């Protein structure tokens, strides 16, 4: 009896290890179970992620994906390292900083071609067309945030330092900008931007956005990440996930699908008005797919290299990580 039990256990082990490693993810419904940690809350900035999940695109690819909201207290890369997530979304600086510390994170797709982090200002008061136009202005900066890194780089590119501007420390409260205590205020143009613009327009004030990329500073924003182990041990799963995800983004932005996309966003973001949701969706589309000739998910290699160089110059990483050669994984 004991020999028979040992044989059965051995046979079971051999059968399990014989099957593809993908089988370890299979759930009761037959789909491969995956967890996807987003960078931010459920809103227009994660339109494609929600669309792939809600419209059955993941399921059609044989994937059972659980989407988890992000936020300031969430770190997708850390969750990959701990095994709490299989895929996630992170900004380029998070990826580069993690890799510099030895994290086995890799990048599968670049979601935003244009960084949504920009500065809002009142064009009737100031004009920002070149770096030198910032001189003497009161500039909002979140110390320790990406906007601080970007602004320091902008100033350096024009031969200036923070002594040439007046820095206003930014918190979550927008009141200082509304009260004109700062000339420029950092915002995410596809989420906060339409809300602030509507509020000021009601007061008869015009607004404009200062986009650092227009004067040469291209700092990569959100990208899809996973672990080296996922790509190495489960390449088919990684390919299916990325293909389905990008399909969700592509379909979510199609004009004929806009009513469906807006209805879906309204279910997840109940506190935002339909008018603002429509503007947020349009702005997000312009950031993710600014040109119809650029496929969603395309890597901007030059921008990735510039992001790494900026972090090196500001001593945020001790040495190059060879971002394009080492971090970016191209899945056919």
N, C-alpha and C positions, 0 to 999 in steps of 0.2 A: 504493500500500500504506500509506504514511504517513497519507494523507488518510483512508483507510478506518479505520485504527487510531484516529485522533483522533475520527472520527465515532462509533465504537463506545464510546470512553471517555466522550464527551459524552452519548451515549444512556444509558449505564449510570448516569451521575451524575444525569440527569434522572429516571430510573425510581426510583432510590433515594430522592431527595429528594421524589418525588411521594407515596410511601407515608407512612402515619402515622408520626410520630416514635416511636410505641410499638415499631415493628419493630426498632429498634436494640437492644432488650433481648432479642429473641427468641433462645432457645437452640436446641440441636439437637432437643430434644423438643417444640419449638413453644411452650413456656411462656415468659413474660417472665421473664428472669433478674434476680433482685434479691438484695441482701444486707441483712440486718437485724441490727444490732448491739444486743444486749441490755445492760441496765445491770448485771446481776449473773449469777452462775453458774446453771447448770441446776438448779433446785430448784422448790419449790412456788410461789415468788413469780413464776415465769414460766410458770405452768400453762397459761394460754390461748395463749401464744406456741407452746409445745411442742405443744399439742393441735391447733392449726391446721396445724402442719407435719406431725406424725406421722399425723394422721387424714385427710390428703388434702384438707383444706379449701382450702388455698392452691392446690393443683393443680387442684381443681374450678373455681377462679376463673381458671384460665389462667396461674397464676404459679408460677415455679420459685424458691422462696425458700430461701436459705441462712441459717440461724440461726447467729449467732456469740455465744458466751458473753461476758458482760461481766466486770467485776471492778474492783478499785481502780486498776489500771493502764490501764483502758480508758475512752475518752471518745467516746461516740457522736457528739456534736456535732462534735468535731474530725474524726472519720472522714467525716462528711457533707461537711465543708468540703474535705477532701482528695480526695473522690471514692471513698473506700474502702468506703462504705456508702451505701445508698439510703434506708434508714429506720433509726431507732434509738429507744432509750428513754433518757430523761433526766429528772432531777428539775426542778421548776419553777425553783429557784434557778440551776441550771446554764443553763437556757434564758434566763432573764432576764439573767444575767450575760453570756452570749454575745451576746445581742442588743444589750446596752448597749455592747459592743465592736464592733458593726457586723456581726456574723455574720447571714447571711440564713436563719436557722433559723425554722421555723414549727411549730406544734403541731396535730396531727390528732385526738387523742383523749386523754382523761385516764383512765388505767387504775385508779388507786387513788383512791377517794372519801375514804378515811380514811388519814392518814399512818401507815405501819407503824412509824415511829421513835417510840418511847415509852420510859418509864422503868419498870423493874421494882423492886419494893420488898417488904418484909415487913410485912404489915398488922398483925401482932401488936405491932410495935414503933412504928409511926407510922401516921398517918391523913392522906391527902392528898385534901382535898375542895375546897380553894381555894388560891390562890397564896400567901396568907399562911402556910399550913401548911408551906411550904418553909423558913421562917425558922429559921436555926440548924442545918439539916440538912446532912449531907455529901452533895453531889451530884456524881455522875460526869459529866464533860464531855470530849468529844473536841475538843481545841482545833483550830479550823479546820474542824470538821465542822458538819453541819446541826444537830446537837443543841446546839452552842454558841449558834448563832443563835436557835434556838427557846427555849432556857432564858433567854437574856438578854432576849428579848421577854416571856417569862412574868414574869420578875422586874420588869421595867419596868411591866407592866400592873398590878402590885400595889404600885407605888411603892417597889420595892426595887432593889438592885443586887447584884452578886456579893459585896459586903462583908457582906450579910445572910445569906449561906450560906457553907459551906465547900466549896471546889471541889477535887475529886479528879481528877487527870489520867488519862484513860482510854486504855489501849492495847488490843491485841487480847486480852490475857489477862483472863479473868473471875475469877481467883483473889481479887483484892481484895474483890469483892462477896461471894463465898462466905465469906470470912473476916471479913465485916462491917466492913471498913474504909471502906465507903461505905453510906449509907442508900438512895440511889437510883442505878440504873445504866442507862445508855441501851442499848436493845436494839431489834432488829427483831422485833416481836411475832409475826410469822407465820413466822419462821425460827428465830431464837435462842430466842424466848419459850418454846415448848413444851419445848425441850431443857433449859433452865435450870429451868423449873417442875418437870419430872419429876425432875431431880436433887435439888432441894431437898425435894420431896414425899417422896422416899425417906428423907430425913433428918428427916422429921416437921415440916418448915417450910412454912408457907403463903406464897403469893406473890400479888401484885396488880400491875396495870399502871396507870400514870398517863398518861392520854391528854390532851395539851394542848388538843385541840379541844373537850373537855368544858367548859373554862373560857374558850373564846373565841379561842384561838390556832390558826388553821387554816392550816397551811403545806403547800402542795400537793406531793405526792410524784411518782411515776413517771407519765410521759406519753409518747405516741408522737410522734416528731418526724421532720421531713424538711426538705428545702431549699425555698426559694421557687421555685427552678428546676424542681424535680420537679412541684410543683403547677401551675406556669405552663405548662410544656412537655408534661407527661404527666399531665394531670388524670385521665384514665380509669384509668391505672395506680394512681394514688394512691387513687382511690375503691375500686377492686377490692381493693387491699391492705388498706385499713382495714376494709372490710365483711367480708372473709374473716377478718381477725385478730379482730375483735369477735365474730364467729360462733364462733370457736374458744374464746374466753373464756366465752361464754354456754353453749355445749354442754359444755364441760369442767366446769362447775359444776352441771349437771343431776344430780339425785339418782340417776337411772337410769344415768348414765355414770360414777358415782364409782368403781366397781371398775376400769373401763377406765383412768380418769385415774390412779388409784393405781398400777396396774400399769405405766403409762407412766413415772410419776415414779420408780418403783423402778429402772427401767432406766437412768435418767439420774443418779439420786442414790443410788448403791449403798451409801454409808456411813451413810445414815439408816434407822433401823428402820421397819417398816411402821406401827407404832403412832404414832410421831412424825410420819411422813408424813401420816397420816390427820388428825392434829391441825393440822398445818401447812396442809393443804388447807382445812380448815374455817375456820381463822383468816384465810387469804387470801381466801376467799369473803366473809367478813364485812367485809373492808376494801375489796374491789373492788365488791361489791354489797351494801351494808349494808341496803338497802331494796329490796324486789321491784318497787317502782314506779319505781325509778331504772334507766335503761338503762345497761349497761356502756359506758364511753367518754364519758359525759356530762361536760361542762365545768361546774365549780363556779366561775362567774365571780367571785363575791364572795371566794372563797378565793384565787383568782389575784391579785385586786387587793390583798388583804391581804398576800399573800406579797411582792408588789412593794413595798408600803408599808413592810413590815418591813425589806427590804433597803435602801430609801432611808434610813430612820431610822438604820440601823446603818452607813450610808455604804459599803455594798458595791457600789452603783452610783451614778454621779455625778448622774443625772437620770432622770426617769420614762421608761419605754419604752412606756407605754400598752399594757400586756400583753394585755388582752382585745381591744382594737381592732386592734392591729398584729400580734400573734404567733399568735393562734388562727385557724385556717382551718377554716371549716365546709364539709364536703363532703357534699352531699345523697346 
